[in-house]
Amino acid sequence: MLTCCVRHVLFRRLSALKASQISVTVRLTVMQCSTSSRQDLDQARTLLRLCADRYYISPGDANVELFQRGVSCRYGPLGTALRRNLLERWWHSVTRTTVQVFGIETQRCGKDTEADGPTPLRVVESQKLQEILLEKELSQEILIQKIQMVLQRSPSVRTNFLHGALEQFVPSLELVNRKLPFGLAQTGLCFQTSDGSGCPVEVTQTSLVWFCSARTSSQWLDHWTRQRLKWWRKFALSPSDFSSSDVPEAELEEAASRGMRIIYSFPWGQETLETLWNRGDTELLQTHKGDRSKLQCQDGRKSVPHVISVTASVDRGMMAFLFNSMQQIKKGNSKQKLQQRKVLKLHPVLAPVKVALDIGRGATVELRQVCEGLLQEFMEAKISVWPGYLETLPKTMEQLNAKYDEMGVLFTVVVSENTLESGLLQVRNRDTTIKEMIHVSEIKKFLLRYISAADNI
Amino acid sequence: MLTCCVRHVLFRRLSALKASQISVTVRLTVMQCSTSSRQDLDQARTLLRLCADRYYISPGDANVELFQRGVSCRYGPLGTALRRNLLERWWHSVTRTTVQVFGIETQRCGKDTEADGPTPLRVVESQKLQEILLEKELSQEILIQKIQMVLQRSPSVRTNFLHGALEQFVPSLELVNRKLPFGLAQTGLCFQTSDGSGCPVEVTQTSLVWFCSARTSSQWLDHWTRQRLKWWRKFALSPSDFSSSDVPEAELEEAASRGMRIIYSFPWGQETLETLWNRGDTELLQTHKGDRSKLQCQDGRKSVPHVISVTASVDRGMMAFLFNSMQQIKKGNSKQKLQQRKVLKLHPVLAPVKVALDIGRGATVELRQVCEGLLQEFMEAKISVWPGYLETLPKTMEQLNAKYDEMGVLFTVVVSENTLESGLLQVRNRDTTIKEMIHVSEIKKFLLRYISAADNI
């Protein structure tokens, strides 16, 4: 497993394989221990096409490629909701535990400090630079001086959350009455320098920076690795695709004495979702200019705390859950042709749409009124709902179900003539495909119970 | 009111006025129609100091100044939570309505397109530029060429959400079956060019871009102005400090035919929290290169929709709610000295901490166990709680209450010897300062009912 991480990355265009309405670029990570089979790549292509077709990401080759590289791309409404659900879950799992974790918010860009080291990325007012370049009668020396001045004044942008959290350590000490351990949580966007593409990219990250005594740091690293792996697996359809492993010594970051990774097995090989480092006290001391007295905590020995960083890529995590949840099921349809049913069996808590509302046969005006009422009720209960009844293009129930399965919609509720008479709704379950009749007055409670039951397993 | 917006901005150091532990920079916006009085400025100074002392923002002159300018700064745990609550409320109010609004997520940076116009800010790999500048034996011509190439390859960063939403209009059309009206919602960080400070700054924005027929656009502008003003006022202690006004013609943005502003009256004058523009169809056509057929909707006439943009500054909105909610109450204390009690009466829904848990006199170990149990129960119910019982420095109940009032904590729950015998907790209400006894088994329900009642008014 450890050697898997030394890997080559190669891009290959699969759009030539055709059979896809939109061409999809698939990035292959060739790994020493796994060879991607044709079937795996077909599955990858299918999933990426589904994501673009079903409003998870915006269509377009360039955007699909960004998505697949695990960096931020343009997300559609369903992708945006999934990303929000994932971030919210992470936040709750980290800040709402019995250990003390505080959420903070630092700036994306800021003035350089000595402790920062080299700042690879800066936000530059490009107009200013252009003006300098176009100035005539400037000697080369002065030109260079002027450009360097603009660069120095330009704020650097963050490439991770660590530095911001280390800075916030001192103001946070008061909060915890100088007692260890405690943590600082942050989520948001960071910029990363290009990996060959020649252009800085954005990534959505979650970051927990944990401060503990030197003595307990190794135990805490193990604790957080277990907790994080448990979290990823909790929402998985096949949990075994998520695993953890030690970072081999050759790949340790400079300051770190030990590292752990949480890994997902994509069809094209393994990729890292989350990285945990035991970083010691070097960077914390650097950030605060070696002022030990400011950093000392009450743990008996008045020592400087050690730092554990836990950083995940939300973009890649989203992709992992999407790959993990897709099932392709062969079934014979009414005309005896074999069809593949694709279902996105996202965890009920993560699924961006919990319920789709549609109308069957009957008096359209009255049925719509029932739908409007239900829509309102669901929204007030914070159940995300897809107003399928607004669609005017005629579709068969079979077509609708296929579409909703691909969207990962948990339940499809159909309001029909029967509803007006008996108050009963037809409710179809995405995972079992079983349809049952539930009374209008019971449906909200039913949905809430289903979602919270899945959450508490 | 209209002429108020033409204004000078002047910075003035108030730290010389002393009486403050940390010096606070106060920015004065001198407005034609209001003169800031000494008392108002005292109030501003008090609030800013309170925000830094009570974990809303990180201490430090530079950070307090950023906060007061209404741009993103380093927020402490309470500020982070308030910002999250505010963003969540905005998201719900906009996406969970009976009108169709979809959440999207576009990138912060990207490749230029023709329709973008000049791109003021770019993320540059500064190391690359430095290397070019240090290269010897380069002719000036080649130096300039090389720098321009690096600039061209560097991605531009967004200064607002409008362009991303206009791009997403076409893929979103399918979602709504080409039917108007609908909207695209986004929240997050944007960069803004410097306003004199010589450094680009970040702002947290909310953005709703609304697409409707030309015929109804003016009505929709009014609709959204009413809705947004109602939203701001819903969470206010004195709603009349929030108001709306037309943007005078001289200040209209180029593409806009009409504009509205939502304004807050700060102690130093009025500032804009949210701006609504009726933008017509020009920019939408530009973004899609004039391809009318791609943009046409089913509104009887197959016309290109008109665009209304609704953009708020979350950073400044937070500051408005903090100013709005602070009350200073004179009271005589036990030694007959007049004291000022400061209370942050934030709306129950926005308050970052709903309940503080403390222990009174009694067997510490057992009382702590009760606290741990309550903490767990509150966390599971998503009630944010402050574990005051972990504090080891002895404080009187009066000191604690003063601190929690300044933090805006809704309720203080005290577990004491009495609790072990009777199961009763002492519960103090921030706004009434009334203490009542509530049974351990009832407290969660009591808190949830209080918060949801405030939400439904």
Chai-1 contact restraints between the chains, C-beta under 6 A:
chainA,res_idxA,chainB,res_idxB,connection_type,confidence,min_distance_angstrom,max_distance_angstrom,comment,restraint_id
A,S58,B,P171,contact,1.0,0.0,6.0,A-B,restraint_1
A,S72,B,Q107,contact,1.0,0.0,6.0,A-B,restraint_2
A,R74,B,T106,contact,1.0,0.0,6.0,A-B,restraint_3
A,Y75,B,E105,contact,1.0,0.0,6.0,A-B,restraint_4
A,P77,B,F102,contact,1.0,0.0,6.0,A-B,restraint_5
A,P77,B,G103,contact,1.0,0.0,6.0,A-B,restraint_6
A,T80,B,G103,contact,1.0,0.0,6.0,A-B,restraint_7
A,T80,B,I104,contact,1.0,0.0,6.0,A-B,restraint_8
A,T80,B,E105,contact,1.0,0.0,6.0,A-B,restraint_9
A,R96,B,M379,contact,1.0,0.0,6.0,A-B,restraint_10
A,F102,B,P77,contact,1.0,0.0,6.0,A-B,restraint_11
A,G103,B,P77,contact,1.0,0.0,6.0,A-B,restraint_12
A,G103,B,T80,contact,1.0,0.0,6.0,A-B,restraint_13
A,I104,B,T80,contact,1.0,0.0,6.0,A-B,restraint_14
A,E105,B,Y75,contact,1.0,0.0,6.0,A-B,restraint_15
A,E105,B,T80,contact,1.0,0.0,6.0,A-B,restraint_16
A,T106,B,R74,contact,1.0,0.0,6.0,A-B,restraint_17
A,Q107,B,S72,contact,1.0,0.0,6.0,A-B,restraint_18
A,Q107,B,E202,contact,1.0,0.0,6.0,A-B,restraint_19
A,R108,B,L189,contact,1.0,0.0,6.0,A-B,restraint_20
A,R108,B,E202,contact,1.0,0.0,6.0,A-B,restraint_21
A,P120,B,Q127,contact,1.0,0.0,6.0,A-B,restraint_22
A,L121,B,V123,contact,1.0,0.0,6.0,A-B,restraint_23
A,R122,B,V124,contact,1.0,0.0,6.0,A-B,restraint_24
A,R122,B,S126,contact,1.0,0.0,6.0,A-B,restraint_25
A,V123,B,L121,contact,1.0,0.0,6.0,A-B,restraint_26
A,V123,B,V123,contact,1.0,0.0,6.0,A-B,restraint_27
A,V123,B,P200,contact,1.0,0.0,6.0,A-B,restraint_28
A,V124,B,R122,contact,1.0,0.0,6.0,A-B,restraint_29
A,V124,B,V124,contact,1.0,0.0,6.0,A-B,restraint_30
A,S126,B,R122,contact,1.0,0.0,6.0,A-B,restraint_31
A,S126,B,L151,contact,1.0,0.0,6.0,A-B,restraint_32
A,Q127,B,P120,contact,1.0,0.0,6.0,A-B,restraint_33
A,L133,B,I144,contact,1.0,0.0,6.0,A-B,restraint_34
A,Q140,B,Q140,contact,1.0,0.0,6.0,A-B,restraint_35
A,I144,B,L133,contact,1.0,0.0,6.0,A-B,restraint_36
A,L151,B,S126,contact,1.0,0.0,6.0,A-B,restraint_37
A,R153,B,G198,contact,1.0,0.0,6.0,A-B,restraint_38
A,P155,B,C199,contact,1.0,0.0,6.0,A-B,restraint_39
A,P171,B,S58,contact,1.0,0.0,6.0,A-B,restraint_40
A,N177,B,E391,contact,1.0,0.0,6.0,A-B,restraint_41
A,N177,B,T392,contact,1.0,0.0,6.0,A-B,restraint_42
A,L189,B,R108,contact,1.0,0.0,6.0,A-B,restraint_43
A,G198,B,R153,contact,1.0,0.0,6.0,A-B,restraint_44
A,C199,B,P155,contact,1.0,0.0,6.0,A-B,restraint_45
A,P200,B,V123,contact,1.0,0.0,6.0,A-B,restraint_46
A,E202,B,Q107,contact,1.0,0.0,6.0,A-B,restraint_47
A,E202,B,R108,contact,1.0,0.0,6.0,A-B,restraint_48
A,M379,B,R96,contact,1.0,0.0,6.0,A-B,restraint_49
A,E391,B,N177,contact,1.0,0.0,6.0,A-B,restraint_50
A,T392,B,N177,contact,1.0,0.0,6.0,A-B,restraint_51
